[in-house]
Amino acid sequence: MTPAAAADPARHTAPSATVKSLRTRLRDPRLRPVVEKVAEGRRLLREDGRLLYETTDLHAVCGLADLVRRRLHGDLAFYNVNRHINYSNVCALRCSFCAFRRRRDEEGAYEMDIPRIVEEAVRSADAGATELHIVGGLHPYLPFDHYLGMLRAIREAAPQVHLKAFTAVEIVHLQRVSKRGREGEAGLRAVLEDLRAAGLGSLPGGGAEVFDDRVHDAAFKGKIRAEQWLEVHRVAHEIGLNSNATMLYGHVETREDRLTHLEVLRREQDRTLAGWAAAQGIARDGDAVVLTGPAERHPRARLPHPGAAGLDGGYFQTIIPLPFFPDGSDLGHLPGPSGLENLRTLAICRLMLDNVPHVKSFWIMQTLPMAQLQLAAGADDLDGTVVWYDITHVGGASTHQEVGVDDLRRAAREGGFIPVERDTIYRRVERFGPTGRDWRSIEPTAS
């Protein structure tokens, strides 16, 4: 595949789900206006999202999401070779949905020192990992210099590996422990710039949960609210870091709350991509930046990438819908979402978030078989090899949760897709050398 194809694969692969077939197979006539909006590349409104949740025609919902997914990415399915490092589960918060956190003196509490973290990083790099995903609890005793030292040590030992680290909740915590907590946005910017100088490459999407004050107070009181979470990501984008966004659903929130969450993210992304969209000549309806329309609405690039014309910084590159699993949390009495609800919610994320390039089916929380199904319902990314994940354990899984590259590639192929290895910011990865552990990223063509 050429770099140009990697930059905009949908130009080279026609969608398998056609508007004509969707029109003829509709079982719910109320969906016809939604089909026409998607066909024309117009933005869906809240009432459209509400209907997508209410309709019994789940096949149509998934088919619409598949249509726009293929407009964006053709028949490619992305994965990466990564390793999660949860450096500590000691946390000052007591979120009721969380079974991960511990007090420092509590059974099961742990803290990984920097030499241990570096050892894991080197082992991962030697195995061919392109990314380390580093998150943990809000440790009440570690100083800010500890986190800077962690990043510097990893970067020195494994310089090629991208460091995707620290949720927005952790960043706000680091602002406080750095003594810049009273400096507002300036202090936040200084913290992020220090972290970037130490090796931070991008932000994960965790900590967003659901943007609703009622839900926030019921399930994760004490955690930062939507305004702070968005501010962290906005400042990260301004200094040139890409980031991701999550939505934790299936607990005490409603479907309406989920739609609010998606609308908030969509508005922020509109603001972020406005200059880029103008430079690309993308047809716009008011402030909306829609990436999922037909090809004629995108005369140049359809997908943003770092350094593109009109793009002054970073942006939200991926939405990751995360189903709630009760585990041993204080919300353990709740059943969590069903498989069909997972499928529907991911499809709706793809349809409503028309300005976020990628939708990830995080197999750790969706399971790999469900992730396969979701590739045909809006997802284009399976995440990666993971190796170790201590946040959520699905179905009694241990903290060692790993799939091999062959498993990810087979999952994509069995679903009818072409597996493509990517790096953290969605450049295609090319492997070389006798073992295949050596790699380089292929830059997209300028746009």
C-alpha positions as CSV (number, residue, x, y, z in Angstrom):
1,M,0.0,0.0,0.0
2,T,1.3,3.5,-0.9
3,P,1.5,6.3,1.7
4,A,-1.3,8.0,-0.1
5,A,-3.5,5.0,0.3
6,A,-2.6,4.8,4.0
7,A,-3.5,8.5,4.3
8,D,-6.9,8.1,2.7
9,P,-7.7,4.5,2.0
10,A,-11.4,5.2,1.3
11,R,-10.4,6.8,-2.0
12,H,-9.2,3.4,-3.1
13,T,-11.9,1.0,-1.8
14,A,-15.6,1.3,-2.5
15,P,-18.0,0.8,0.4
16,S,-19.6,-2.6,0.5
17,A,-22.7,-1.2,2.2
18,T,-24.4,1.0,-0.3
19,V,-27.0,3.7,0.3
20,K,-29.3,1.9,-2.2
21,S,-29.2,-1.4,-0.3
22,L,-29.8,0.4,3.0
23,R,-32.9,2.1,1.6
24,T,-34.4,-1.1,0.2
25,R,-33.8,-3.2,3.3
26,L,-35.1,-0.8,5.9
27,R,-37.5,-2.4,8.4
28,D,-38.2,0.8,10.2
29,P,-39.5,3.6,7.9
30,R,-38.7,6.2,10.6
31,L,-35.0,5.7,9.7
32,R,-35.4,7.0,6.1
33,P,-34.5,10.6,6.9
34,V,-31.5,9.4,8.8
35,V,-30.4,7.3,5.8
36,E,-30.7,10.4,3.6
37,K,-28.7,12.5,5.9
38,V,-25.9,10.0,6.0
39,A,-26.0,9.5,2.3
40,E,-25.6,13.3,1.7
41,G,-23.0,13.7,4.5
42,R,-25.2,15.9,6.7
43,R,-24.8,15.9,10.5
44,L,-27.1,13.8,12.6
45,L,-29.0,15.6,15.3
46,R,-29.8,14.5,18.9
47,E,-33.3,13.3,17.8
48,D,-31.6,11.1,15.1
49,G,-29.3,9.6,17.7
50,R,-32.3,9.0,19.9
51,L,-34.1,7.1,17.1
52,L,-30.9,5.1,16.4
53,Y,-31.1,3.9,20.0
54,E,-34.9,3.3,19.9
55,T,-35.3,1.5,16.6
56,T,-35.6,-2.3,16.5
57,D,-33.8,-2.3,13.1
58,L,-30.3,-2.8,14.5
59,H,-29.1,-4.1,11.1
60,A,-29.8,-0.7,9.6
61,V,-28.0,1.1,12.4
62,C,-24.9,-1.1,11.9
63,G,-25.2,-0.9,8.2
64,L,-25.2,2.9,8.3
65,A,-22.2,2.9,10.6
66,D,-20.4,0.5,8.2
67,L,-21.1,2.8,5.3
68,V,-19.4,5.8,6.8
69,R,-16.7,3.6,8.3
70,R,-15.8,2.4,4.8
71,R,-16.0,6.0,3.4
72,L,-13.3,6.9,5.9
73,H,-11.1,3.7,5.9
74,G,-12.2,1.5,3.1
75,D,-11.8,-2.2,4.1
76,L,-8.7,-1.6,6.3
77,A,-8.7,-2.7,10.0
78,F,-6.0,-1.1,12.1
79,Y,-4.1,-2.6,15.0
80,N,-0.8,-1.8,16.8
81,V,1.8,-3.6,18.8
82,N,1.6,-2.0,22.2
83,R,2.1,-2.7,25.9
84,H,0.1,-1.2,28.8
85,I,1.9,-0.2,32.0
86,N,-0.3,0.5,35.0
87,Y,2.4,1.9,37.2
88,S,0.4,2.0,40.4
89,N,-3.1,1.3,41.6
90,V,-2.8,3.5,44.7
91,C,-5.4,6.2,44.3
92,A,-6.7,9.1,46.3
93,L,-10.2,8.8,44.7
94,R,-12.9,6.3,45.6
95,C,-15.0,6.0,42.4
96,S,-17.8,3.6,42.9
97,F,-17.5,2.0,39.5
98,C,-13.8,1.2,40.0
99,A,-12.4,-2.1,41.3
100,F,-8.8,-1.1,40.4
101,R,-7.9,1.5,43.1
102,R,-6.4,0.7,46.5
103,R,-5.2,2.7,49.4
104,R,-1.4,2.5,49.9
105,D,-1.7,0.3,53.0
106,E,-4.5,-1.9,51.5
107,E,-4.0,-5.5,50.4
108,G,-3.3,-5.7,46.7
109,A,-1.8,-2.2,46.5
110,Y,1.3,-1.8,44.3
111,E,3.8,0.8,43.0
112,M,6.2,0.1,40.2
113,D,9.5,1.9,40.7
114,I,11.2,3.5,37.7
115,P,13.8,0.7,37.1
116,R,11.0,-1.8,36.9
117,I,9.0,0.4,34.5
118,V,12.1,0.8,32.3
119,E,12.7,-2.9,32.4
120,E,9.2,-3.5,31.1
121,A,9.6,-0.8,28.5
122,V,12.9,-2.2,27.1
123,R,11.4,-5.7,27.0
124,S,8.4,-4.3,25.0
125,A,10.7,-2.4,22.6
126,D,12.8,-5.5,22.1
127,A,9.7,-7.4,21.2
128,G,8.8,-4.8,18.6
129,A,6.3,-2.6,20.4
130,T,5.7,0.8,18.9
131,E,3.7,2.2,21.8
132,L,3.6,2.2,25.6
133,H,0.2,3.1,27.2
134,I,1.0,4.3,30.7
135,V,-1.7,5.1,33.2
136,G,-2.3,4.6,36.9
137,G,-4.1,5.8,40.0
138,L,-3.9,9.3,41.5
139,H,-1.0,8.5,43.8
140,P,-1.1,10.9,46.8
141,Y,2.6,10.8,47.6
142,L,4.6,10.7,44.4
143,P,6.1,14.1,43.4
144,F,5.8,15.6,39.9
145,D,9.5,15.0,39.3
146,H,8.9,11.2,39.6
147,Y,6.7,11.3,36.5
148,L,9.1,13.4,34.6
149,G,11.9,11.0,35.6
150,M,9.8,8.0,34.5
151,L,9.2,9.5,31.0
152,R,12.9,10.5,30.6
153,A,14.2,7.1,31.7
154,I,11.8,5.3,29.3
155,R,12.7,7.6,26.4
156,E,16.4,7.1,27.0
157,A,16.1,3.3,27.2
158,A,13.5,2.9,24.4
159,P,13.8,6.1,22.2
160,Q,11.7,4.9,19.3
161,V,8.6,3.8,21.3
162,H,5.7,6.3,21.5
163,L,4.6,7.2,25.0
164,K,0.9,7.6,25.3
165,A,0.5,8.4,29.0
166,F,-1.7,9.9,31.7
167,T,-5.4,10.5,31.5
168,A,-6.8,14.0,31.9
169,V,-7.6,13.1,35.5
170,E,-4.0,12.2,36.1
171,I,-2.8,15.4,34.4
172,V,-5.0,17.6,36.7
173,H,-3.6,15.6,39.6
174,L,0.0,16.3,38.4
175,Q,-0.8,20.0,38.0
176,R,-1.7,20.0,41.7
177,V,1.3,18.0,42.9
178,S,3.6,20.2,40.8
179,K,2.3,23.2,42.8
180,R,0.9,24.8,39.7
181,G,-2.7,24.1,40.7
182,R,-3.6,27.8,41.2
183,E,-2.2,28.9,37.9
184,G,-5.3,27.8,35.9
185,E,-4.7,27.1,32.2
186,A,-1.2,28.5,32.3
187,G,-0.2,25.9,35.0
188,L,-1.9,23.2,33.0
189,R,0.0,24.2,29.9
190,A,3.3,24.3,31.8
191,V,2.7,20.8,33.2
192,L,1.9,19.4,29.7
193,E,4.9,21.1,28.1
194,D,7.2,19.7,30.8
195,L,5.7,16.2,30.2
196,R,6.1,16.6,26.5
197,A,9.7,17.7,26.9
198,A,10.3,14.6,29.0
199,G,8.9,12.3,26.3
200,L,5.1,12.4,26.4
201,G,3.8,11.8,22.8
202,S,0.0,11.8,23.2
203,L,-2.8,11.5,25.7
204,P,-5.1,8.4,26.2
205,G,-8.8,9.0,26.4
206,G,-9.5,7.7,29.9
207,G,-11.3,9.6,32.6
208,A,-14.1,11.0,30.4
209,E,-16.6,8.4,31.7
210,V,-19.9,10.2,30.8
211,F,-20.2,14.0,30.7
212,D,-23.2,14.5,33.0
213,D,-23.1,16.0,36.5
214,R,-25.8,13.6,37.9
215,V,-24.0,10.6,36.6
216,H,-20.7,12.0,37.8
217,D,-21.9,12.5,41.4
218,A,-23.5,9.0,41.5
219,A,-20.6,7.0,40.0
220,F,-17.3,9.0,40.2
221,K,-17.7,11.9,42.6
222,G,-14.5,13.6,43.3
223,K,-13.2,13.1,39.8
224,I,-12.8,16.0,37.4
225,R,-15.9,17.1,35.6
226,A,-16.4,17.5,31.8
227,E,-15.1,21.1,31.7
228,Q,-11.7,20.2,33.2
229,W,-11.4,17.0,31.1
230,L,-12.0,19.0,28.0
231,E,-9.6,21.8,29.1
232,V,-6.8,19.3,29.4
233,H,-7.3,17.9,26.0
234,R,-7.8,21.4,24.5
235,V,-4.4,22.5,25.9
236,A,-2.8,19.3,24.7
237,H,-4.1,19.9,21.2
238,E,-2.8,23.5,21.3
239,I,0.7,22.4,22.1
240,G,0.6,19.7,19.3
241,L,-0.3,16.5,21.1
242,N,-3.0,14.2,19.7
243,S,-5.4,12.7,22.1
244,N,-8.2,10.2,22.3
245,A,-11.6,10.1,24.0
246,T,-13.6,7.4,25.8
247,M,-17.2,6.9,26.9
248,L,-17.8,4.5,29.8
249,Y,-21.5,3.4,29.4
250,G,-23.8,0.8,30.8
251,H,-23.9,1.8,34.5
252,V,-26.1,4.6,36.0
253,E,-26.2,6.8,32.9
254,T,-29.1,6.8,30.4
255,R,-28.9,6.7,26.6
256,E,-29.7,10.4,26.6
257,D,-26.6,11.0,28.7
258,R,-24.5,9.2,26.1
259,L,-25.8,11.4,23.3
260,T,-25.0,14.5,25.4
261,H,-21.4,13.1,25.8
262,L,-21.0,12.6,22.1
263,E,-22.4,16.1,21.3
264,V,-19.9,17.7,23.7
265,L,-17.0,15.9,22.1
266,R,-18.3,16.7,18.6
267,R,-18.5,20.4,19.4
268,E,-14.9,20.5,20.7
269,Q,-13.6,18.6,17.6
270,D,-15.5,21.1,15.3
271,R,-13.5,23.9,16.9
272,T,-10.3,22.0,16.7
273,L,-10.6,21.1,13.0
274,A,-12.1,24.3,11.7
275,G,-8.9,25.7,10.2
276,W,-7.9,22.3,8.7
277,A,-11.4,21.8,7.1
278,A,-11.2,25.3,5.5
279,A,-7.7,24.5,4.1
280,Q,-9.0,21.2,2.6
281,G,-12.1,22.8,1.0
282,I,-14.4,20.5,2.9
283,A,-18.1,21.5,2.5
284,R,-19.5,22.6,5.8
285,D,-22.9,23.2,7.3
286,G,-22.4,26.1,9.8
287,D,-19.7,25.1,12.3
288,A,-19.9,21.4,11.6
289,V,-16.8,19.6,10.3
290,V,-18.1,16.3,8.8
291,L,-15.5,13.7,7.7
292,T,-18.0,11.0,6.9
293,G,-19.8,12.4,3.8
294,P,-19.5,11.2,0.2
295,A,-16.2,11.7,-1.7
296,E,-17.3,14.8,-3.5
297,R,-17.5,16.7,-0.2
298,H,-13.8,16.1,0.4
299,P,-11.9,17.5,-2.6
300,R,-8.5,17.1,-1.0
301,A,-7.9,15.2,2.3
302,R,-10.7,13.5,4.2
303,L,-8.6,12.6,7.3
304,P,-6.5,15.0,9.3
305,H,-3.0,14.1,10.2
306,P,-0.3,16.0,12.3
307,G,1.3,18.7,10.2
308,A,-1.5,18.9,7.6
309,A,-2.3,22.3,6.1
310,G,-4.5,24.4,8.3
311,L,-3.9,22.1,11.4
312,D,-2.0,24.1,14.0
313,G,-1.9,21.4,16.7
314,G,-3.4,18.1,17.7
315,Y,-7.0,16.7,17.7
316,F,-9.1,13.9,18.9
317,Q,-8.1,11.0,16.7
318,T,-10.2,8.1,18.2
319,I,-13.3,7.5,20.2
320,I,-13.3,4.4,22.4
321,P,-16.7,3.2,23.7
322,L,-16.0,1.2,26.9
323,P,-18.8,-1.0,28.4
324,F,-19.0,-1.0,32.1
325,F,-18.1,-4.3,33.8
326,P,-19.2,-4.5,37.5
327,D,-16.1,-6.6,38.6
328,G,-15.8,-6.1,42.4
329,S,-16.8,-2.4,42.4
330,D,-19.4,-0.7,44.5
331,L,-21.7,-0.9,41.5
332,G,-21.3,-4.6,41.3
333,H,-25.1,-5.1,41.6
334,L,-25.6,-3.6,38.1
335,P,-25.7,-6.0,35.2
336,G,-23.6,-4.0,32.7
337,P,-24.6,-3.7,29.0
338,S,-25.6,-6.5,26.8
339,G,-23.7,-7.6,23.6
340,L,-26.4,-6.0,21.4
341,E,-26.2,-2.8,23.4
342,N,-22.4,-2.8,22.9
343,L,-22.9,-3.2,19.1
344,R,-25.5,-0.5,18.9
345,T,-23.6,2.0,21.0
346,L,-20.4,1.7,19.0
347,A,-22.3,2.1,15.8
348,I,-24.0,5.2,17.1
349,C,-20.6,6.6,18.2
350,R,-19.5,6.2,14.6
351,L,-22.6,7.9,13.2
352,M,-22.8,10.8,15.7
353,L,-19.1,11.5,15.9
354,D,-18.7,12.4,12.3
355,N,-15.6,14.5,12.9
356,V,-13.5,11.9,14.8
357,P,-11.4,9.8,12.3
358,H,-11.3,6.5,14.2
359,V,-13.5,4.3,16.3
360,K,-11.8,1.7,18.4
361,S,-13.2,-1.6,19.6
362,F,-11.0,-2.1,22.6
363,W,-11.0,-5.9,22.6
364,I,-9.9,-6.1,26.3
365,M,-13.3,-4.7,27.3
366,Q,-15.4,-5.8,24.3
367,T,-13.7,-9.3,23.8
368,L,-12.0,-10.2,20.6
369,P,-15.1,-11.9,19.1
370,M,-17.3,-8.8,19.7
371,A,-14.5,-6.6,18.3
372,Q,-14.7,-8.7,15.1
373,L,-18.4,-8.0,14.8
374,Q,-17.9,-4.3,15.5
375,L,-15.5,-4.0,12.6
376,A,-18.7,-4.3,10.4
377,A,-20.6,-1.8,12.7
378,G,-18.4,1.2,12.6
379,A,-15.1,0.2,14.2
380,D,-11.9,0.4,12.2
381,D,-9.4,-0.3,15.0
382,L,-8.9,-3.3,17.2
383,D,-6.2,-1.7,19.5
384,G,-3.2,-3.8,20.1
385,T,-1.4,-6.7,21.8
386,V,-1.7,-5.0,25.2
387,V,0.1,-7.8,27.3
388,W,-0.8,-6.4,30.7
389,Y,-4.0,-4.7,31.7
390,D,-5.0,-4.2,35.4
391,I,-7.9,-1.8,35.1
392,T,-10.8,-4.1,34.2
393,H,-10.9,-7.9,34.0
394,V,-13.6,-9.4,31.7
395,G,-15.1,-12.7,32.6
396,G,-12.5,-13.5,35.3
397,A,-9.5,-12.7,33.1
398,S,-6.1,-12.1,34.8
399,T,-4.0,-9.0,34.5
400,H,-2.0,-10.8,31.8
401,Q,-4.3,-10.2,28.9
402,E,-2.5,-10.6,25.6
403,V,-3.2,-11.5,22.0
404,G,-0.6,-11.9,19.3
405,V,-0.3,-10.0,16.1
406,D,-1.4,-13.2,14.2
407,D,-4.6,-13.2,16.3
408,L,-5.4,-9.6,15.5
409,R,-4.7,-10.1,11.8
410,R,-6.8,-13.2,11.7
411,A,-9.7,-11.5,13.5
412,A,-9.6,-8.7,10.8
413,R,-9.4,-11.1,7.9
414,E,-12.2,-13.4,9.1
415,G,-14.4,-10.3,9.3
416,G,-13.6,-9.5,5.6
417,F,-11.1,-6.7,6.3
418,I,-7.4,-6.0,5.5
419,P,-5.3,-5.8,8.6
420,V,-2.9,-2.9,8.7
421,E,-0.4,-2.2,11.5
422,R,-0.4,1.4,12.6
423,D,1.6,3.5,15.1
424,T,0.0,5.6,17.8
425,I,-1.0,8.5,15.5
426,Y,-2.2,6.2,12.7
427,R,0.8,6.2,10.4
428,R,1.3,2.8,8.7
429,V,4.1,0.7,10.2
430,E,6.5,-1.1,8.0
431,R,8.5,-4.0,9.5
432,F,11.9,-5.0,8.4
433,G,15.0,-6.9,9.5
434,P,15.5,-10.7,10.1
435,T,13.1,-10.8,13.1
436,G,10.5,-8.2,12.0
437,R,11.1,-6.4,15.3
438,D,12.6,-3.4,13.6
439,W,10.1,-0.9,12.2
440,R,9.5,2.5,10.8
441,S,6.4,4.7,10.4
442,I,5.3,5.7,6.9
443,E,4.4,9.4,6.8
444,P,1.2,10.2,4.8
445,T,1.4,12.5,1.8
446,A,1.1,16.2,2.5
447,S,-2.3,17.8,2.4
